[in-house]
């Protein structure tokens, strides 16, 4: 039986770290990408190893094609060929009205949230594609419910980048399934992670939480469960689908 090997971008904290733990419990070896916090990534790797699975930490800015190429080569050499990819890494920017934002901000959001996803998906898919001699695989993209709401007065530019993720998930899901690659996405709602500090929206959480039918924020572990299901054989007929995990919002 082949042991699944999954790369998680942005795997050192939040949803990425929770996904690493959940997939290790399901029997995956894990490659953990991080950009800055090596100590946090190594702590997640230690948890994966404690569950009896192999783990490798890889520093890379996923918006940089050369760094992404070197990251995949390191996985090839250190763990083997990836069978799964979780495109989790993403950034937000401080909450702002559109007319107060800048082209530099838009560029960085799209560089990481869209270009980074494209680079990692391209590298993984070339290894997975049955047309190119691979054994197939699964990819899960992390989007956001912001892609549908548009996030006016907060970060429409971030929401737009996640709208691109939705389109890529549907289009590539339908294009690459014939090559043995199953692609789906998860759209989290408001999740209790560090992202709120990153976007300076923590003061908005009480009001936003009242708007959630279930009455609370989600947990990173709840998103990890959805990701694990989409990567599993239980989701074998699910292709190009966006799964909302948002408490009814």
N, C-alpha and C positions, 0 to 999 in steps of 0.2 A: 504494500500500500504506500503510495506517495504521500509524504508529509507536506502539507501546504506551506508555502513560504510567502508571507505577505509584507510588503513595504507600506508603512504608514508615514505619510509626510506630516510634519508638525506633530510628532508623536511623543513629545516630552511633557505635555501638560493637557489638561482639560479633556475634551472628547478624544483626542489622539491617544493619550495615556490610558484612558478607560478602555478604548478599543484594543490597545495592545494587551491589556490584562485579559479582556474577554476572549480575544482570539487565541491567546496562549492556553486558556482553559479549554478551548475547543480543539487544541492540538496543533496550532499553527506555530511554526518558527517565525520570528518577527525581526524585520529590519526597521529601525527607528530613526527617522530623519529629524534633525533639529537644526536651528539656525544659530542660536546664541548660547542656550543653557545646557552645556554638556553634563553638568552634575545632575540636573533633572532627568535628562535622557538616560544616563547611566543608572539612576535609581529605578526607572521604569524597566530597563534591561535586567536589573537584578531581580525584580518581581517576576519577569518572564522566565528567567532561569530557575527561580525557586519553584515554578510550576512545571519544571521538567522540559522546557523548550529552549532552543537556541535563540540568541539575540545578538544583534550587531547595531551599534550606534554610528550614524553617519552625519557629519556636519555638511550642510550644503544650503545655499540660497537657491530655491527651486526656480526663481526667475532667471537664473543664469544657465544658459545651455551647456557650457563647459563643465560647470559644477554638477549639473544633473547627469551628464555623461560619465563623469568620474564616479559619482555615487553608484550608478548602476553597475559599473565595472567592478567596484569594490564588493557589491553584493554578489555578483557572479563568482568572484574569487573567494569570498569569505563564507557564503552560505549556499550558493547555487542560483538557479534561475527562478525568478519570481513567478509565482502562480496567482498572486493577488496583489492588488494595489488599492490603497485607501487614500484618495486625494483629499486630505483633511486640512493641510496647511492653508492658511488664509489670513488676511489682515483686514482690520477696519481702520477708520480714521476718526478723529474727534467729531462728535456730533456738530453739524453746521448746516445752515441753509445753503442751497446750491450757489447763490450769488456771492457767498463768502468763501467758496472753495477755489482751488487753483488747478491749472493744468498739471502741475507737478504731482499733486495729490492724486488726480485721476489716473495719471500714468502709473504711479506705484501700485495703486489698487489693482489695475488691470494687469500689470506685470506679474504680480504674485497670484492673484485669484484666477486669472484666465491663462496668461502665458505659462505660468508655472504648471498649471493643470495640463495644458497641451504638451509641454515638454516631458513631463513624467508619464503621461498616457502614451505618448509616441514611443518613448524608450521601452516601457513595459509591453506595449502591444507588439512591437517588433520581436520581442522575445517570446510572447505567448502565441502569436498567429500560427495556426495550423497551415496556412498557405505558405508561410516562410519556414516551416519545419518545426514549429513549436508544438506544445501540447495543449494549448488553450489556457484559459484563465478567467478571472473575474476582476472587475474594477468597480469601486463604489466612489462616487463623487459627493462631497459635502457642499450643499448649497445652503439656502436659508429661506425661510418664509418671507423675508424681505424682498425676495425676487418677485413675489406677487403683490405685496402691499405697496412696494415702491419707496417706502420709508421717507415720505415728505417731511421736510424740516429737520431731519436727523442725518441721513446719509443716502441720498438718492444715487450717488455714484457707486457706493458699495452695493446697493440693491441691484444696480445695473450690471455690475460685474457678476453677481450671482445669477442674474437672468441669463447671462452668457453661459454659465455653467449648466443651467437647465437645458438650453438649446443643444449644447455639446453632448450632454448625456443622452438626450433623445436621438440625436442624429448619429452619433458614433455607436450608440447601442444597436441601432438598426443596420448600420454599415458593417460593423465588425462581428456580429453574431455568426455570420457565415464563415468566419475564420476561427470560430471556437472561443471567442471572447465575449463574455456576457457583462454588459455595463448597465448600471443603475445608479440612482442618486438618492440621497436623504436630504430633506429640507427640515432642519430643526427649527423649533420656535424659540422662545426665550429660555435659554439654558443657564443654569447657575455655574458659570465659569468666569475666567479672568477677562473675557472679551469685553465685559461692561466697563471695567477699569480702563481698558485700552481705548474705548470709544468715548469715555467720559460721560456715560449715560446711566451710571449707577443711581443718580438722584431721580431718574425717571422710572425706576423699577416698580415702586409701589403702585403708580397709576397703571403701568403696563401690565402688571400682574393681575390687577382687577379686571382687565379686559380678557383674561384667559378663562374660558369656560370651566376648566378643571380647577381653577382657583390657586394655582401655584406655578412656579418655574419648574422646568424639567431638570433632570439630573444627567450628567454626562454618561452615566452607566445606561440610561434608557436609550440614548442615541447609539451607544455601542451595541446594544442588543439588536437594534434594527440593522446596523452595518453587518454584524455577524450573520444575521439571517440572510441578507442579500448575498453574502459571499458563500453561503452554504448550498448544498445540493437541494435543500428544502425549497429554495427559490429558483429552481432550474428552469421554470417556464416564465420567469419574470425578466423582461428585457426592455431597456430604454424607458424605465419607469421612475418617476420621482415619488418617493415615499415621504409623506408629511408626518412628522413626529412633533406635535406642537400643542398638545392638550386641548385640541378643538379650535384653536385660534387660526 
